[in-house]
Amino acid sequence: MKEFKVTYFFDEDYYIRRFIYAESQEKVEELIQNERDEYISFTDSREIYHELNTRRVRVTQIAEYHRKDNEKKATGRDKT
């Protein structure tokens, strides 16, 4: 599974990010398209609950996300 970052922009100052695990970007695109004009809810990695109306979203961006392991970076263990 790959991790994808989905960003919902409501205007130039306000946005919400969501991380989705899926096999491909096409699967994430399909999910986002199926959620159009609906209320959706999710809990982020900080355990914050979000509920939003996708009808009010102006722009949605989807990108594969490559999470950095900060612990490895701090100790220099990422250079194997």
C-alpha positions as CSV (number, residue, x, y, z in Angstrom):
1,M,0.0,0.0,0.0
2,K,1.1,3.5,-0.8
3,E,0.2,6.6,1.3
4,F,-1.4,9.6,-0.5
5,K,-1.9,13.1,0.8
6,V,-5.2,14.7,-0.1
7,T,-5.5,18.5,0.4
8,Y,-8.9,20.1,0.3
9,F,-8.7,23.9,-0.3
10,F,-11.7,26.1,0.7
11,D,-10.0,29.4,-0.1
12,E,-6.4,30.6,-0.3
13,D,-6.0,30.6,3.5
14,Y,-8.0,27.5,4.7
15,Y,-7.4,23.9,3.9
16,I,-7.6,20.4,5.4
17,R,-5.2,17.5,4.8
18,R,-6.1,13.9,4.8
19,F,-3.8,10.9,4.4
20,I,-5.2,7.8,2.6
21,Y,-3.6,4.4,2.1
22,A,-4.4,2.8,-1.2
23,E,-2.9,0.7,-3.9
24,S,-2.7,3.5,-6.5
25,Q,-3.4,7.1,-7.1
26,E,-6.3,6.1,-9.4
27,K,-8.0,4.4,-6.5
28,V,-7.7,7.6,-4.4
29,E,-9.0,9.7,-7.3
30,E,-12.0,7.3,-7.6
31,L,-12.7,7.6,-3.8
32,I,-12.5,11.4,-4.0
33,Q,-14.8,11.6,-7.0
34,N,-17.3,9.3,-5.2
35,E,-17.3,11.6,-2.2
36,R,-18.2,14.8,-4.2
37,D,-21.0,16.9,-2.8
38,E,-21.2,14.8,0.4
39,Y,-20.3,15.2,4.0
40,I,-17.3,13.1,4.9
41,S,-15.5,12.5,8.2
42,F,-12.1,11.3,9.2
43,T,-9.7,11.4,12.1
44,D,-6.1,12.6,11.4
45,S,-2.8,11.4,12.8
46,R,-3.1,13.8,15.7
47,E,-6.5,12.2,16.6
48,I,-8.4,15.3,15.5
49,Y,-11.8,14.5,14.1
50,H,-12.8,16.3,10.9
51,E,-16.1,16.6,9.2
52,L,-16.5,18.5,6.0
53,N,-18.9,19.2,3.2
54,T,-17.0,18.5,0.0
55,R,-19.5,20.7,-1.9
56,R,-17.7,23.7,-0.4
57,V,-14.2,22.6,-1.6
58,R,-12.8,24.7,-4.3
59,V,-9.7,22.7,-5.2
60,T,-8.6,19.1,-4.3
61,Q,-5.0,18.0,-4.7
62,I,-3.8,14.4,-4.5
63,A,-0.1,13.4,-4.3
64,E,1.8,10.3,-3.2
65,Y,3.3,11.0,0.1
66,H,6.7,9.8,1.2
67,R,6.8,10.0,4.9
68,K,10.2,10.8,6.4
69,D,11.4,8.9,9.4
70,N,12.6,11.7,11.7
71,E,14.1,9.3,14.2
72,K,16.4,7.7,11.6
73,K,17.4,11.1,10.3
74,A,18.3,12.4,13.8
75,T,20.5,9.4,14.6
76,G,22.0,9.1,11.1
77,R,20.7,5.5,10.7
78,D,19.2,6.3,7.3
79,K,22.6,6.0,5.6
80,T,22.9,2.2,5.3
